[in-house]
Amino acid sequence: MPHATAMGSGTQAALDCHTVCLETVTHCLTKGGDHARPDHIVLLLDCAEICQTAANFMTRDSELHGLTCRVCAEICESCAQSCEQLGDDDEMRRCAEACRRCAESCRAMAA
């Protein structure tokens, strides 16, 4: 089981990513065009949801947190790539960075 400090930083990375992905949905829908593609919006929402779930598992120190963290890392990585493809503005770069931080942290939690 990861050390409590590691679990806390993993939880914070997941919560940060959750918030940034939700903010990015609003940004993308406002911007329109490719940013508002349904597959991109769904991925942002999926990422926000799995980050919240992973944070909840870590917060309650669930023995199954490794499973959610593995899935979270994969989805965050996909979301980061999607945001980077549209990375022509600060919001998209910010989201990609938050997703990468969360993916890295979740991989460590899942190990």
C-alpha positions as CSV (number, residue, x, y, z in Angstrom):
1,M,0.0,0.0,0.0
2,P,1.4,3.5,-0.9
3,H,2.6,5.8,1.9
4,A,-0.1,8.2,3.1
5,T,1.8,11.2,1.6
6,A,2.0,9.6,-1.8
7,M,-1.7,8.8,-1.6
8,G,-2.5,12.4,-0.7
9,S,-0.5,13.8,-3.6
10,G,-2.1,11.2,-5.9
11,T,-5.6,12.3,-4.7
12,Q,-4.7,16.0,-5.2
13,A,-3.5,15.3,-8.8
14,A,-6.7,13.5,-9.6
15,L,-8.9,16.2,-8.1
16,D,-7.0,18.9,-10.0
17,C,-7.3,17.0,-13.2
18,H,-11.1,16.5,-12.6
19,T,-11.5,20.2,-12.2
20,V,-9.4,21.2,-15.2
21,C,-11.2,18.7,-17.5
22,L,-14.6,20.1,-16.5
23,E,-13.3,23.7,-17.1
24,T,-11.9,22.6,-20.4
25,V,-15.3,21.2,-21.5
26,T,-16.8,24.7,-21.1
27,H,-13.9,26.2,-22.9
28,C,-14.2,23.8,-25.8
29,L,-17.9,24.2,-26.2
30,T,-17.5,27.9,-26.2
31,K,-14.7,27.8,-28.8
32,G,-16.6,25.4,-31.1
33,G,-15.2,23.8,-34.2
34,D,-12.9,20.8,-33.6
35,H,-12.7,21.7,-29.9
36,A,-16.4,20.8,-29.6
37,R,-16.2,17.5,-31.4
38,P,-18.4,15.0,-29.5
39,D,-15.5,12.4,-29.1
40,H,-13.3,15.1,-27.6
41,I,-16.0,16.3,-25.2
42,V,-16.9,12.8,-24.1
43,L,-13.2,12.0,-23.5
44,L,-12.9,15.1,-21.3
45,L,-16.0,14.1,-19.3
46,D,-14.7,10.5,-19.0
47,C,-11.4,11.8,-17.7
48,A,-13.1,14.1,-15.2
49,E,-15.3,11.2,-14.0
50,I,-12.5,8.6,-13.6
51,C,-10.3,11.2,-11.8
52,Q,-13.1,11.8,-9.3
53,T,-13.5,8.1,-8.9
54,A,-9.8,7.4,-8.4
55,A,-9.6,10.2,-5.9
56,N,-12.5,8.8,-4.0
57,F,-10.8,5.3,-3.9
58,M,-7.6,6.8,-2.7
59,T,-9.3,9.0,-0.1
60,R,-10.9,6.1,1.6
61,D,-7.7,4.0,1.2
62,S,-9.6,1.3,-0.7
63,E,-7.6,-1.9,-1.3
64,L,-8.9,-1.6,-4.9
65,H,-7.5,1.9,-5.6
66,G,-4.8,0.3,-7.8
67,L,-7.4,-0.8,-10.3
68,T,-9.1,2.6,-10.6
69,C,-5.6,4.3,-10.8
70,R,-4.5,2.1,-13.7
71,V,-7.7,2.9,-15.6
72,C,-7.4,6.6,-14.7
73,A,-3.8,6.7,-16.0
74,E,-4.9,5.3,-19.3
75,I,-7.8,7.7,-19.8
76,C,-5.7,10.7,-18.6
77,E,-3.1,9.8,-21.2
78,S,-5.7,9.6,-24.0
79,C,-7.2,12.9,-22.9
80,A,-3.8,14.6,-22.8
81,Q,-3.1,13.5,-26.4
82,S,-6.5,14.7,-27.5
83,C,-5.9,18.1,-25.9
84,E,-2.4,18.3,-27.4
85,Q,-3.9,17.8,-30.8
86,L,-6.0,20.9,-30.2
87,G,-3.2,22.6,-28.2
88,D,-3.3,26.0,-29.9
89,D,-4.2,27.8,-26.7
90,D,-3.3,28.0,-23.0
91,E,-6.4,26.2,-21.9
92,M,-5.7,23.1,-24.0
93,R,-2.1,23.1,-22.8
94,R,-3.2,23.4,-19.2
95,C,-5.5,20.5,-19.6
96,A,-2.9,18.3,-21.2
97,E,-0.4,19.1,-18.5
98,A,-3.0,18.3,-15.7
99,C,-3.8,15.0,-17.4
100,R,-0.1,14.1,-17.7
101,R,0.5,14.9,-14.1
102,C,-2.5,12.8,-13.0
103,A,-1.5,9.9,-15.3
104,E,2.0,9.9,-13.8
105,S,0.7,10.0,-10.3
106,C,-1.9,7.3,-10.9
107,R,0.8,5.0,-12.5
108,A,2.8,5.4,-9.3
109,M,-0.3,4.6,-7.2
110,A,-1.1,1.5,-9.2
111,A,2.4,0.1,-9.0
